[in-house]
Amino acid sequence: MILANSGNRRLRRAILRQLLTFSRKKDGVVSIEAALLFPFMILLLLGMIDVTVMLSAQRKATVATSAVVDLATQASAAVTKTQLNQYIDAVDAILKPYNAQDVKIELFNYRPNGNNVQLEWQHARGSCGGLPSNFSATELKKLTAEDNDILIGRVCLSFKPIVGYVLGTAAIKVEDAVAQRPRQGRALDCTDC
């Protein structure tokens, strides 16, 4: 029995010694931590790239919307579909590297009619879904209060984030809308819209 007890103690000491030795060793810990954190770090990097590209796309949409509305409002009393298409084509350079077929541009011209505001004409390449919701009837009345037309432009494009390919998320719609008054008079007609 005494021999069995001393063997037990030796075994326990040997096991404890091995556990203590194992707990002090740090050889593979960094590799394991790196292997666990690496996928999250890659997703974080791709997410930061996506946010930057999305902000750039939003800025491009804002500048493109402002440019197409500005070009149209500089016209004298009337514009044609051909002129509006030329303005839209000119804006495509701002939106590079996005493909022109993927970018949708809408123009709406509203005119006061007594106590109401009515859509006088519209022109589009693609559809963003019509007039933005922030341009309500009340807002349109305020914008046309001086018996002037108001031209509203809307640009939208789809942005597919890199992380979206990894996680399977859908494309994000990036859009902007701008309203301006005609510069050469109170009204802006479209002869063939």
C-alpha positions as a Python dict, from the first residue, in 0.01 Angstrom:
ca = {
    (1, 'M'): (0, 0, 0),
    (2, 'I'): (274, 235, 86),
    (3, 'L'): (431, 173, -250),
    (4, 'A'): (101, 238, -421),
    (5, 'N'): (61, 572, -241),
    (6, 'S'): (408, 689, -330),
    (7, 'G'): (343, 592, -692),
    (8, 'N'): (20, 790, -685),
    (9, 'R'): (199, 1094, -549),
    (10, 'R'): (466, 1068, -811),
    (11, 'L'): (201, 1039, -1079),
    (12, 'R'): (15, 1341, -943),
    (13, 'R'): (334, 1542, -921),
    (14, 'A'): (427, 1443, -1274),
    (15, 'I'): (85, 1545, -1403),
    (16, 'L'): (96, 1877, -1215),
    (17, 'R'): (448, 1941, -1343),
    (18, 'Q'): (332, 1875, -1701),
    (19, 'L'): (30, 2106, -1657),
    (20, 'L'): (245, 2385, -1515),
    (21, 'T'): (497, 2343, -1795),
    (22, 'F'): (218, 2346, -2053),
    (23, 'S'): (61, 2663, -1904),
    (24, 'R'): (396, 2847, -1918),
    (25, 'K'): (460, 2769, -2284),
    (26, 'K'): (346, 3040, -2527),
    (27, 'D'): (477, 2901, -2856),
    (28, 'G'): (149, 2848, -3046),
    (29, 'V'): (-77, 3100, -2874),
    (30, 'V'): (-5, 3385, -3114),
    (31, 'S'): (-69, 3163, -3413),
    (32, 'I'): (-400, 3047, -3272),
    (33, 'E'): (-507, 3404, -3187),
    (34, 'A'): (-411, 3522, -3535),
    (35, 'A'): (-606, 3237, -3694),
    (36, 'L'): (-913, 3327, -3491),
    (37, 'L'): (-893, 3704, -3551),
    (38, 'F'): (-784, 3706, -3916),
    (39, 'P'): (-1133, 3657, -4071),
    (40, 'F'): (-1276, 3939, -3859),
    (41, 'M'): (-987, 4169, -3951),
    (42, 'I'): (-1044, 4098, -4322),
    (43, 'L'): (-1419, 4171, -4287),
    (44, 'L'): (-1336, 4493, -4101),
    (45, 'L'): (-1096, 4601, -4377),
    (46, 'L'): (-1348, 4520, -4651),
    (47, 'G'): (-1619, 4701, -4455),
    (48, 'M'): (-1405, 5015, -4432),
    (49, 'I'): (-1340, 4999, -4806),
    (50, 'D'): (-1715, 4959, -4868),
    (51, 'V'): (-1801, 5261, -4653),
    (52, 'T'): (-1546, 5471, -4839),
    (53, 'V'): (-1672, 5361, -5181),
    (54, 'M'): (-2035, 5414, -5075),
    (55, 'L'): (-1959, 5767, -4954),
    (56, 'S'): (-1787, 5834, -5286),
    (57, 'A'): (-2092, 5701, -5475),
    (58, 'Q'): (-2320, 5924, -5266),
    (59, 'R'): (-2104, 6227, -5341),
    (60, 'K'): (-2102, 6144, -5713),
    (61, 'A'): (-2483, 6116, -5710),
    (62, 'T'): (-2511, 6457, -5538),
    (63, 'V'): (-2276, 6629, -5783),
    (64, 'A'): (-2442, 6462, -6084),
    (65, 'T'): (-2791, 6563, -5968),
    (66, 'S'): (-2683, 6921, -5911),
    (67, 'A'): (-2509, 6934, -6250),
    (68, 'V'): (-2800, 6800, -6458),
    (69, 'V'): (-3050, 7034, -6288),
    (70, 'D'): (-2811, 7327, -6320),
    (71, 'L'): (-2761, 7263, -6692),
    (72, 'A'): (-3136, 7239, -6751),
    (73, 'T'): (-3222, 7553, -6554),
    (74, 'Q'): (-2969, 7759, -6753),
    (75, 'A'): (-3176, 7710, -7069),
    (76, 'S'): (-3380, 8006, -7189),
    (77, 'A'): (-3759, 7965, -7194),
    (78, 'A'): (-3777, 7609, -7323),
    (79, 'V'): (-3582, 7285, -7356),
    (80, 'T'): (-3625, 6979, -7577),
    (81, 'K'): (-3585, 6608, -7513),
    (82, 'T'): (-3266, 6616, -7718),
    (83, 'Q'): (-3119, 6887, -7495),
    (84, 'L'): (-3221, 6705, -7179),
    (85, 'N'): (-3062, 6384, -7310),
    (86, 'Q'): (-2743, 6579, -7381),
    (87, 'Y'): (-2742, 6711, -7023),
    (88, 'I'): (-2789, 6359, -6892),
    (89, 'D'): (-2509, 6228, -7116),
    (90, 'A'): (-2279, 6506, -6992),
    (91, 'V'): (-2341, 6398, -6633),
    (92, 'D'): (-2231, 6041, -6708),
    (93, 'A'): (-1867, 6156, -6691),
    (94, 'I'): (-1920, 6261, -6328),
    (95, 'L'): (-2056, 5919, -6242),
    (96, 'K'): (-1760, 5718, -6373),
    (97, 'P'): (-1676, 5432, -6304),
    (98, 'Y'): (-2048, 5349, -6279),
    (99, 'N'): (-2198, 5228, -6605),
    (100, 'A'): (-2445, 5472, -6764),
    (101, 'Q'): (-2705, 5194, -6801),
    (102, 'D'): (-2696, 5138, -6423),
    (103, 'V'): (-2755, 5505, -6340),
    (104, 'K'): (-3110, 5637, -6344),
    (105, 'I'): (-3182, 6008, -6385),
    (106, 'E'): (-3523, 6175, -6357),
    (107, 'L'): (-3626, 6537, -6410),
    (108, 'F'): (-3961, 6680, -6294),
    (109, 'N'): (-4083, 7034, -6366),
    (110, 'Y'): (-4362, 7164, -6143),
    (111, 'R'): (-4564, 7480, -6205),
    (112, 'P'): (-4809, 7665, -5979),
    (113, 'N'): (-5171, 7648, -6090),
    (114, 'G'): (-5386, 7859, -5860),
    (115, 'N'): (-5365, 7705, -5513),
    (116, 'N'): (-5216, 7383, -5647),
    (117, 'V'): (-4886, 7279, -5796),
    (118, 'Q'): (-4899, 7049, -6096),
    (119, 'L'): (-4645, 6843, -6285),
    (120, 'E'): (-4585, 7032, -6610),
    (121, 'W'): (-4341, 6787, -6770),
    (122, 'Q'): (-4096, 6513, -6683),
    (123, 'H'): (-3807, 6339, -6853),
    (124, 'A'): (-3610, 6034, -6742),
    (125, 'R'): (-3351, 5776, -6826),
    (126, 'G'): (-3468, 5484, -6616),
    (127, 'S'): (-3677, 5520, -6303),
    (128, 'C'): (-3580, 5595, -5946),
    (129, 'G'): (-3936, 5563, -5826),
    (130, 'G'): (-4077, 5906, -5905),
    (131, 'L'): (-4067, 6223, -5703),
    (132, 'P'): (-3881, 6184, -5371),
    (133, 'S'): (-4106, 6175, -5065),
    (134, 'N'): (-3943, 6484, -4910),
    (135, 'F'): (-4096, 6697, -5190),
    (136, 'S'): (-4454, 6698, -5059),
    (137, 'A'): (-4733, 6919, -5193),
    (138, 'T'): (-4664, 7167, -4913),
    (139, 'E'): (-4294, 7182, -4999),
    (140, 'L'): (-4371, 7227, -5367),
    (141, 'K'): (-4607, 7518, -5284),
    (142, 'K'): (-4329, 7684, -5083),
    (143, 'L'): (-4079, 7636, -5366),
    (144, 'T'): (-4317, 7785, -5625),
    (145, 'A'): (-4450, 8064, -5400),
    (146, 'E'): (-4316, 8339, -5627),
    (147, 'D'): (-4515, 8206, -5925),
    (148, 'N'): (-4210, 8027, -6062),
    (149, 'D'): (-4147, 7676, -6190),
    (150, 'I'): (-3934, 7438, -5990),
    (151, 'L'): (-3716, 7173, -6157),
    (152, 'I'): (-3639, 6868, -5946),
    (153, 'G'): (-3369, 6625, -6052),
    (154, 'R'): (-3314, 6282, -5905),
    (155, 'V'): (-3019, 6048, -5962),
    (156, 'C'): (-2999, 5695, -5826),
    (157, 'L'): (-2760, 5406, -5867),
    (158, 'S'): (-2706, 5067, -5707),
    (159, 'F'): (-2396, 4996, -5502),
    (160, 'K'): (-2299, 4635, -5425),
    (161, 'P'): (-2062, 4627, -5127),
    (162, 'I'): (-1768, 4385, -5126),
    (163, 'V'): (-1887, 4249, -4791),
    (164, 'G'): (-2223, 4192, -4962),
    (165, 'Y'): (-2062, 3928, -5182),
    (166, 'V'): (-1920, 3756, -4874),
    (167, 'L'): (-2232, 3780, -4656),
    (168, 'G'): (-2486, 3761, -4939),
    (169, 'T'): (-2650, 4100, -4882),
    (170, 'A'): (-2832, 4290, -5154),
    (171, 'A'): (-2719, 4604, -5335),
    (172, 'I'): (-2765, 4940, -5164),
    (173, 'K'): (-2953, 5216, -5347),
    (174, 'V'): (-2760, 5544, -5347),
    (175, 'E'): (-2960, 5849, -5454),
    (176, 'D'): (-2998, 6223, -5427),
    (177, 'A'): (-3245, 6489, -5538),
    (178, 'V'): (-3197, 6861, -5605),
    (179, 'A'): (-3450, 7138, -5677),
    (180, 'Q'): (-3375, 7465, -5859),
    (181, 'R'): (-3567, 7749, -6016),
    (182, 'P'): (-3521, 7841, -6382),
    (183, 'R'): (-3255, 8110, -6424),
    (184, 'Q'): (-3374, 8281, -6743),
    (185, 'G'): (-3733, 8341, -6634),
    (186, 'R'): (-4013, 8213, -6416),
    (187, 'A'): (-4108, 7917, -6636),
    (188, 'L'): (-3920, 7639, -6809),
    (189, 'D'): (-4114, 7456, -7080),
    (190, 'C'): (-4023, 7137, -7261),
    (191, 'T'): (-4151, 7150, -7617),
    (192, 'D'): (-4159, 6775, -7682),
    (193, 'C'): (-4162, 6605, -7340),
}
